[in-house]
Amino acid sequence: DAVITADAMHCQRDHVDYLAERGAHWILTVKGNQPHLHKQLSRLPWRQVPQATREDDRGHGRREIRTLKILTVAAGIDFPHAAQTLQIRRRRRRLDQPRRFTTETVYAITDLLVHQARPAQLAAWIRGHWAIENKIHWVRDVTYDEDRSQIRTGTGPHVMAALRDAAIAALRAAGTTNIAAANRHHARDSTRPLALLGLI
């Protein structure tokens, strides 16, 4: 009775079979690692599909408009257990540049039937997944520049990933919202990290 959200890396037939055997539902992003499926989804008649949800947010110096369109899959999508396909469109612009929007279109599939989840609930689950991406993976990739780490031997990469996760968790538990600024703050005085952890 769980709904699993996952990024494109997990959009695999074995994964959905595993989840189906255990009674879990899923929403999976579809990208270039499934080129045939992605092409199928992008060629669906999205222009004729009305918006199921629309959210308009302002914050962090930008405006973002998110729309969700949903199509029921009767047949023809080459993926097991897929019941609906989703088109998520995000249009963003910086508030200081009112005429420059960037648009990103993402496709997803789910085994949830129409009566099992309303469009607003699907949008909330997708948004919740992206919140995890932004809070954890983006911080690790950008703030800690994890992808360019030179540590590659033995258990070193795992140890460093665990230390980065521990640092992020400690800062978030302290109420930090900007990890990069918090890192700079704690780097200026060697007693600050110890105080954060309650060691002094």
Beta strands, then each sheet from edge to edge (+ up, - down):
strand 1: 3-6
strand 2: 25-30
strand 3: 53-59
strand 4: 62-72
strand 5: 84-94
strand 6: 102-110
sheet 1: 1+ 2+ 6- 5+ 4- 3+
end
